[in-house]
Amino acid sequence: MEKLSVSLEDYIEEIYNQVLKSGQAKVTAIAEALNVKKASVTGALNTLSEKKLINYAPYSPITLTDDGEKIAKKILTKHENLSEFLIEVLGIEKQEALETACKMEHIVSDKLFSNMVKLTAFVKTELKDRIKTLY
């Protein structure tokens, strides 16, 4: 599968989040969440539909195809793990971590991401256990 642009990744992630919350996504809700115009959403939806990542027809609920859901889950997993790394390992405040993770999820290589996940797990288990024994 071809790599999606940062913008399209943001759209597919938002569609996934809305589908999780209410079973479907809507143009107006996507526009509000991403702070873009409805026309921009419609253009992105048409592109995602052409790539067979979403089920979309004007004035109909928007859902993900199986391929779209796989991509969305991968993006969301990256977002969540990057946020956790920033909070747990680097001590970044939650809101800043969430915003930064949203930017990083699009550019971080799979190898770097994997190493960050491993480091987060190590810090959360090994180092925290060692720190507890000091007190």
N, C-alpha and C positions, 0 to 999 in steps of 0.2 A: 504494500500500500504506500502511495506517495505521501510525503510529509506535508502536513497542513501548515498554513501560515499561522503566525501567532494569533491573529484576529480570529481565524476559523476555529482554532483550538479553544479560545475564550468562549466562542459561541457554543461549541459542542459541550463544553464543561457546564455552561449555564443551563443549557437545555437539559442535560443530565440531572443537575441539581433540582430543577423545576419538576422534572418527571418523577424524581424520588419523592418530592413533597406532595405533588398532586396528581400524578399519573400522566401528566401532559405538560407541554410548555405552550405559551402564547406569545405572539409577537410583541404586544404591549409590555408584558412582564419582562421579556428579554431586553427590550429597549430600555426600560427603567433600570434593570439590574446592571446593564453594561454602560449606561449613560450615553446611549447613541440614539439616533433618529430611527423611526420605524422603517423608513426606506432602506437604511443600512442593514437592518435586521433582515428585511425581505430579500435583499441581494445576497446576503450570506446564506440564508435558508435555501435559496435557489441553488447556490453553489454546492452546499452540503447535500442537497437532494440529488443533484446531478452525480455526485460522487457516491450516491447510494448509502449515505451515512445517517440520513433522517428520512422519516415519512412526513411529507409536507405537501399541502395543497392550500391555496389561499382560503382564509376564514375557517380552516379546520385545525383541530388540535395537532400539535407537533410531537412526534415521538421519535425515538432512536431505532435504527435498524440494529441487528446483531453486531455488525461491524462498527457502527457508530457507538454502541454501548461499550464495546471493547476499548476503543480509543478513549472514550470519556472516562472509563474506570482507570485507565493507565494515567491520564492527565491528573485526575483527582488523587490518585495514590501518590503521585509525585508531589502534588501540592501539599497534601497532608504530611508526608514525610519530610519535605523541606521545611515546612513550618515547625515541625517537631524538632528538627535539627537546630534551627535558629533559636528556638525557645530553650530547649534542654541543654544544648551544647554551648551555644554562644550567649545565652542569657538575654536575648532580645525580647522586648515587650511583645505581647501577643498580637496587638493590632499591626505593629510594624512588621512582625514576622509574617503575618498573613499576606500583607501587601507585597512584601519582598518575595515571598515564595511564589506568588502569582506571576511575578516577572521572571523569576529564575526557572520555573518549571518548563519554560519554552526553550531554554538555551543550555541547560545542564546535560552533559553527555550521560549515557547509560552507566559508564564506568564510574564517573564522578558521583552520580546519584547512588549507585550501589555502595560505594565507599562511605558516603555520608550516612546512609542507613546503618551500615555496620558500626560506624563510630558512635552514632546516637545510641544504638543498642548497648554498646560497650559502656558508654558514659552512664546510661540509665541503670545498668546492672552492676558492673564491676566497680566503677568508681564510687557510686553512691553507697554501695555496701561497705567499701573501705573507709569512706568518710564517716559513716555511722559508727564504725568501731573505734574511731578516734575520740568520740564524745561519750 
